[in-house]
Amino acid sequence: MQYLADELKFDFLTTPQIIFGIGRFKEIGDILTNYGKRILVVGSKSAFSDIKDNFESLITKKKMNYDLHYITGEPDIQQIDDGVALGLKQKVDIVLGIGGGSAVDAGKAIAGLITNGGSAKDYMEIIGKGSKIRKESIPYIAIPTTAGTGSEVTKNAVISSKEDGLKASIRSSFLIPKIALIDPKLMVNVSPEVTAYCGLDALTQLIESYTSIKAQPITDSLAILGIRRITKSLIYVCENGQDISAREDVAFAALLSGICLANAGLGAVHGFASPIGGMLGIPHGVVCGALLAHVVEENIKQMVAEIPFNETLAKYATLGELIANLVFDDIREAADRVIEYTEQISRLLKVPKLSKYGLTDKHFEKIIEKAKKSSSMRYNPVRLSDEALYRILLKSVQ
C-alpha cells in the first residue's frame, strides 16, 4: 500500500450532492426550481429523446423553459464553443447534462466557460494556452444515462481536438457538478455493446485508482466496493439489460469509479487512452478493454522483479482474492488472477483488437511519446519502460 496509518495526508473532492436511486429522475423539476427558470440542456440525441416527454412534463409544471444543445459523438472544441454561445445568448440560469460521459463532460465544460469566457481550447491541457478556470461555473447538474466514466463526480472534462489529433482535459474544481443525479432506470435501454464498453471503463478506473501511487484509504475502500459490484453484475447486465438490480450495481460502481479517479488518479491504460482515442477515434471503453489485462501484466511483472518488494503487488493480490473468492498462499498466484480475470472479461464481452480500428505498429512511437506526458501515466504504480509500453500496444493489436 502507498500510505501508513500514522502518515495519513490526502485531499478529497466530489460532487456536493449525489442523488442516487431507481426512479429518482422524477425529482428533477423540484431540483431545478432552486436555480432559476431558463435551462440549457446539453445531451446526446438518443439519450434525451428517451426522456424528452417526461422531462418536459416535469419542468412545465414548474413554469420553466429550456434550450437544447445536442452533442454528437465525443465533444470537440467547436461543439463546446457553440454550446457556450447558445447559453450566453439565451441567458440561461443552469446547465443540465444528460447522456453518456461525452454529454456530461460537454455540459461541464460549457457551464464553466459561460462564466469564464474564451474558447474551450484556451483551457485544454497540453494543447491549450494554459488558461485557468478561475470563476465558479454556472450551476450544473449531471445526469448520466450510461454507467462508465463517472464524469458526474469529477473535475475534468475531456474534449477532442481534431486539429491536434488528441483528446485533452479542461480541469478545475470549479467544474465539479453541483448535483449528480444517477437513476439506473434511465440506463435499461442502453445496448449490450455500449453497456460492455462503458462498464470496462468503470472497471479499469476502479482497478487503476486502487493501484495508483496516489491511492488513499477512502478511495481504496470505495474502489473495493465498486469492484465487488461490477464483477458481480457487468457480464450479466450485458445479457440481461432490463434487469434493474444489475443496472443498479454497475451504475453504482461507475459512480464510485469517478470518485476514486478524481482523488487517486489512474494509470497506464488511461495514459494510452487519450492519444489512441485522439489519433484514431477508437471508443474509450474499447481502448480500456483492449489494454487493461496487458497493463496489469506488465505492472505485476515489473513488481515481481523489483527489489525491494513493491507494496502495490499486495493490492493486486487482494484484488485477485476478491475476484476469485479464494485465499492464496502465494502472493504472485493471487495477483495473477487479476490478469486472468481482465483477459477473460474482455474476451467474454467481445472487445476487438485495436487493429480493427486501424492501429498498427507505425503509430506506436508517437502514441508512447504522447502517453508518457499524461498525468495518468505518472500515477501508474511502476514506471514502465518504452519497451514495456511497446509490448502492451503490440498485444492489443495481435
C-alpha positions in Angstrom: 0.0 0.0 0.0 1.0 3.6 -0.6 0.3 5.1 2.8 1.0 4.5 6.5 -1.6 4.8 9.3 0.5 7.4 11.1 1.1 9.4 7.9 -2.4 9.9 6.6 -2.5 13.0 4.4 -4.8 13.5 1.5 -7.4 15.7 -0.3 -10.9 14.5 -1.2 -13.1 16.1 -3.7 -16.5 15.1 -5.0 -19.9 16.5 -6.1 -21.6 18.4 -3.3 -24.8 16.4 -3.7 -25.3 12.9 -5.1 -28.8 11.7 -5.7 -28.8 8.0 -6.5 -31.7 5.6 -6.9 -34.1 3.9 -9.2 -36.8 6.3 -10.3 -35.2 9.5 -8.9 -35.2 11.3 -12.2 -38.8 12.3 -11.4 -37.4 14.7 -8.8 -35.7 16.9 -11.5 -38.4 19.5 -11.6 -38.2 20.2 -7.8 -34.4 20.2 -8.0 -34.3 22.7 -10.8 -36.5 25.2 -9.0 -33.6 26.1 -6.8 -31.6 27.6 -9.7 -33.9 29.5 -12.0 -36.3 29.3 -14.9 -34.0 29.1 -18.0 -32.3 25.8 -18.6 -29.7 24.8 -21.2 -29.9 21.0 -21.8 -26.7 19.5 -23.2 -27.2 16.0 -24.3 -26.9 13.2 -26.8 -29.9 13.0 -29.1 -30.6 9.4 -28.3 -30.4 9.8 -24.6 -32.6 12.9 -24.5 -35.2 11.6 -26.9 -35.9 8.7 -24.4 -36.8 11.1 -21.6 -37.9 14.2 -23.5 -41.7 13.9 -22.8 -41.2 13.1 -19.2 -38.7 15.9 -18.8 -40.9 18.5 -20.5 -43.9 17.4 -18.3 -41.8 17.8 -15.1 -40.5 21.3 -15.9 -43.7 22.6 -17.5 -45.3 22.1 -14.1 -42.7 24.4 -12.7 -43.1 27.0 -15.5 -39.6 26.6 -16.8 -38.2 26.8 -20.3 -35.2 25.1 -21.9 -32.9 25.3 -24.9 -31.3 22.1 -26.3 -27.7 21.7 -27.5 -27.0 18.2 -28.9 -23.6 16.6 -28.6 -22.6 14.3 -31.5 -20.0 11.7 -30.7 -17.2 12.8 -28.4 -17.3 16.5 -27.8 -14.9 18.6 -29.7 -13.8 22.2 -29.3 -16.4 23.6 -31.8 -19.3 21.8 -30.1 -18.3 23.3 -26.7 -17.9 26.8 -28.1 -21.3 26.6 -29.8 -22.9 25.5 -26.6 -21.4 28.4 -24.7 -22.6 30.8 -27.3 -26.1 29.4 -27.0 -26.1 29.6 -23.3 -25.0 33.2 -23.3 -27.5 34.2 -25.9 -30.4 32.7 -24.0 -29.1 33.9 -20.6 -29.6 30.6 -19.1 -29.6 30.1 -15.3 -28.5 26.5 -15.2 -26.9 23.8 -17.4 -28.2 20.2 -17.4 -26.1 17.5 -18.9 -28.0 14.3 -19.9 -26.4 11.3 -21.6 -23.2 9.3 -21.6 -19.8 10.6 -20.4 -19.3 12.7 -23.5 -22.5 14.6 -22.9 -21.8 15.0 -19.2 -18.3 16.3 -20.0 -19.6 18.7 -22.6 -22.1 20.1 -20.2 -19.4 20.5 -17.6 -17.1 22.5 -20.0 -20.0 24.6 -21.3 -21.1 25.5 -17.7 -17.6 26.6 -16.9 -16.9 28.6 -20.0 -20.3 30.5 -19.7 -18.8 32.3 -16.7 -15.1 32.2 -17.6 -15.3 33.2 -21.2 -13.0 32.2 -24.1 -12.7 29.1 -26.2 -12.5 25.6 -24.9 -9.0 25.2 -26.4 -7.8 28.1 -24.2 -8.2 25.9 -21.2 -7.2 22.4 -22.5 -4.2 20.7 -21.1 -1.2 20.0 -23.4 -2.5 21.8 -26.5 -4.2 24.8 -24.8 -2.9 28.3 -23.9 -2.6 27.4 -20.2 -5.6 29.5 -19.2 -7.2 28.6 -15.8 -10.8 28.3 -14.8 -10.9 31.0 -12.2 -14.6 31.6 -11.7 -17.3 29.3 -10.4 -19.3 27.7 -13.2 -22.9 28.4 -13.8 -24.9 25.8 -11.7 -24.6 22.4 -13.4 -26.5 19.2 -12.9 -25.1 16.0 -14.4 -27.5 13.1 -15.2 -25.6 10.1 -16.7 -27.6 7.7 -18.8 -24.7 5.2 -19.2 -22.6 3.6 -16.4 -18.9 4.1 -17.2 -17.0 7.3 -16.9 -18.1 8.6 -13.5 -17.8 12.1 -15.0 -20.7 13.3 -12.9 -18.4 13.5 -9.9 -15.1 14.6 -11.4 -13.5 17.9 -12.0 -12.3 17.4 -15.6 -14.0 17.5 -19.0 -12.3 15.5 -21.8 -12.5 17.4 -25.1 -11.3 16.3 -28.6 -9.2 18.4 -30.8 -9.4 17.2 -34.4 -6.8 19.6 -35.5 -4.2 18.2 -33.0 -5.4 14.5 -33.1 -5.7 14.4 -29.4 -8.2 14.4 -26.5 -7.3 16.5 -23.6 -8.9 17.7 -20.4 -10.1 21.0 -19.1 -9.6 20.5 -15.4 -10.7 22.6 -12.4 -12.5 22.0 -9.1 -14.9 24.7 -10.3 -16.2 22.2 -13.0 -17.5 19.7 -10.4 -21.2 19.5 -10.9 -23.5 20.9 -8.2 -25.6 17.8 -8.3 -25.1 14.3 -9.8 -28.4 12.5 -10.3 -28.0 8.8 -11.1 -31.1 6.9 -11.9 -30.4 3.3 -13.1 -33.8 3.3 -14.7 -32.5 5.7 -17.3 -30.0 3.0 -18.4 -32.2 0.0 -19.1 -32.3 0.6 -22.9 -28.6 1.0 -23.4 -27.3 -1.6 -25.9 -25.3 -4.5 -24.7 -22.2 -3.2 -26.7 -22.3 0.2 -25.1 -23.1 -1.3 -21.7 -20.0 -3.5 -22.0 -17.6 -0.8 -23.1 -18.8 1.7 -20.5 -18.6 -1.0 -17.9 -15.0 -1.8 -18.9 -14.1 1.8 -18.5 -15.5 1.8 -15.0 -13.7 -1.4 -14.1 -10.5 0.0 -15.4 -10.9 3.2 -13.4 -11.5 1.2 -10.2 -8.5 -1.0 -10.6 -6.2 1.8 -11.7 -7.2 4.2 -8.9 -6.8 1.3 -6.3 -3.3 0.7 -7.5 -2.3 4.3 -8.2 0.6 5.9 -6.4 -1.9 8.5 -5.2 -4.1 5.8 -3.6 -5.5 6.8 -0.2 -7.7 5.0 2.3 -11.1 6.5 1.4 -10.7 5.7 -2.3 -9.3 2.3 -1.6 -12.4 1.4 0.3 -14.7 2.8 -2.4 -12.7 1.0 -5.1 -13.0 -2.4 -3.5 -16.8 -1.8 -3.0 -17.1 -0.8 -6.7 -15.1 -3.8 -7.9 -17.3 -6.2 -5.9 -20.4 -4.8 -7.5 -19.1 -4.6 -11.1 -17.5 -8.0 -11.2 -20.8 -9.5 -9.9 -23.1 -7.8 -12.4 -21.3 -6.5 -15.6 -21.4 -9.6 -17.7 -24.9 -10.4 -16.5 -26.3 -7.0 -17.3 -24.8 -7.1 -20.8 -27.0 -10.2 -21.4 -30.0 -9.0 -19.4 -30.2 -5.3 -19.9 -33.7 -4.9 -18.4 -32.5 -6.3 -15.0 -32.8 -3.2 -12.9 -30.8 -4.7 -10.0 -27.8 -5.4 -12.2 -28.1 -1.9 -13.8 -28.1 -0.5 -10.3 -24.9 -2.4 -9.4 -23.0 -1.2 -12.5 -24.3 2.4 -12.1 -23.1 2.5 -8.5 -19.7 1.0 -9.5 -19.3 3.6 -12.2 -20.2 6.4 -9.7 -17.6 5.1 -7.3 -15.0 4.8 -10.1 -15.5 8.6 -10.8 -15.0 9.5 -7.1 -11.9 7.3 -7.0 -10.2 8.6 -10.1 -10.9 12.2 -9.1 -9.0 11.7 -5.9 -6.4 8.9 -6.6 -5.6 9.3 -10.3 -5.4 6.5 -12.8 -2.7 4.6 -14.6 -1.1 3.5 -17.9 -4.4 2.3 -19.5 -5.7 5.8 -19.3 -2.3 7.3 -20.2 -2.7 5.5 -23.5 -6.4 6.1 -24.0 -6.1 9.8 -24.8 -3.6 9.7 -27.6 -5.1 6.5 -29.1 -8.6 7.9 -29.0 -7.5 11.3 -30.3 -5.5 9.8 -33.2 -7.8 7.1 -34.3 -11.2 7.8 -32.8 -11.4 4.5 -31.1 -14.2 4.4 -28.4 -12.7 4.9 -25.0 -14.2 1.8 -23.4 -12.8 -0.4 -26.3 -9.3 1.0 -25.6 -9.7 0.2 -21.9 -10.9 -3.3 -22.5 -8.1 -4.0 -25.0 -5.3 -2.7 -22.8 -6.3 -3.5 -19.2 -5.0 -7.0 -19.0 -1.7 -6.2 -20.7 -1.0 -3.2 -18.5 -1.8 -5.2 -15.4 0.5 -8.0 -16.6 3.4 -5.6 -17.3 2.9 -3.9 -13.9 2.9 -7.2 -12.0 5.9 -8.5 -14.0 8.0 -5.5 -13.0 6.9 -5.5 -9.4 7.9 -9.2 -9.0 11.3 -8.3 -10.4 11.8 -5.3 -8.2 14.0 -5.2 -5.1 12.8 -4.2 -2.5 9.3 -5.6 -2.7 6.7 -3.3 -4.3 3.9 -3.0 -1.8 1.3 -2.5 -4.6 1.8 -6.1 -5.5 -0.1 -6.9 -2.3 -3.0 -4.8 -3.6 -3.2 -6.7 -6.8 -3.1 -9.9 -4.7 -6.1 -8.5 -2.7 -8.0 -7.9 -5.9 -7.1 -11.4 -7.2 -8.5 -13.0 -4.0 -11.6 -10.8 -4.2 -12.3 -11.7 -7.8 -11.6 -15.5 -7.3 -13.3 -15.6 -3.9 -10.3 -17.6 -2.7 -7.4 -17.2 -0.4 -4.0 -17.9 -1.9 -0.8 -18.9 -0.1 1.4 -17.3 -2.8 1.1 -13.5 -3.5 2.1 -13.9 -7.1 -0.5 -16.5 -7.8 -3.2 -14.2 -6.2 -2.0 -11.2 -8.3 -2.0 -13.3 -11.5 -5.8 -13.9 -11.0 -6.3 -10.2 -11.9 -4.5 -10.8 -15.2 -6.6 -13.9 -15.9 -9.9 -12.1 -15.0 -9.2 -9.0 -17.1 -8.3 -11.2 -20.1 -11.4 -13.3 -19.6 -13.9 -10.4 -19.2 -12.5 -8.6 -22.3 -12.9 -11.9 -24.2 -16.4 -12.6 -23.0 -17.5 -9.0 -23.8 -16.0 -9.4 -27.2 -13.6 -6.5 -27.1 -12.0 -6.3 -30.6 -8.3 -6.0 -31.2 -7.3 -2.3 -31.8 -6.0 -3.3 -35.2 -9.7 -3.4 -36.2 -9.7 0.4 -35.9 -6.5 0.9 -37.8 -3.9 0.9 -35.0 -0.6 -0.5 -36.3 3.0 -0.5 -35.0 3.7 2.6 -37.2 1.6 4.5 -34.6 3.3 3.2 -31.5 6.2 5.6 -31.2 4.0 8.7 -31.4 1.4 7.2 -29.0 4.1 6.3 -26.4 5.6 9.7 -26.7 2.2 11.4 -26.0 1.2 8.9 -23.3 4.3 9.5 -21.3 3.3 13.1 -20.9 -0.1 12.3 -19.4 -0.9 12.6 -15.7 -2.4 9.2 -15.7 0.9 7.6 -16.7 2.6 9.4 -13.8 0.3 7.7 -11.4 0.9 4.2 -12.6 2.3 2.1 -9.7 5.6 1.4 -11.6 7.5 3.4 -14.2 7.1 1.3 -17.4 10.0 1.4 -19.9 9.4 2.3 -23.5 9.9 -1.4 -24.3 7.1 -2.4 -21.9 4.8 0.2 -23.3 5.5 -1.1 -26.8 4.7 -4.7 -25.7 1.4 -3.5 -24.3 0.4 -1.9 -27.6 1.6 -4.8 -29.6 -0.5 -7.3 -27.7 -3.5 -5.0 -28.2 -3.3 -5.4 -32.0 -2.2 -9.0 -32.3 
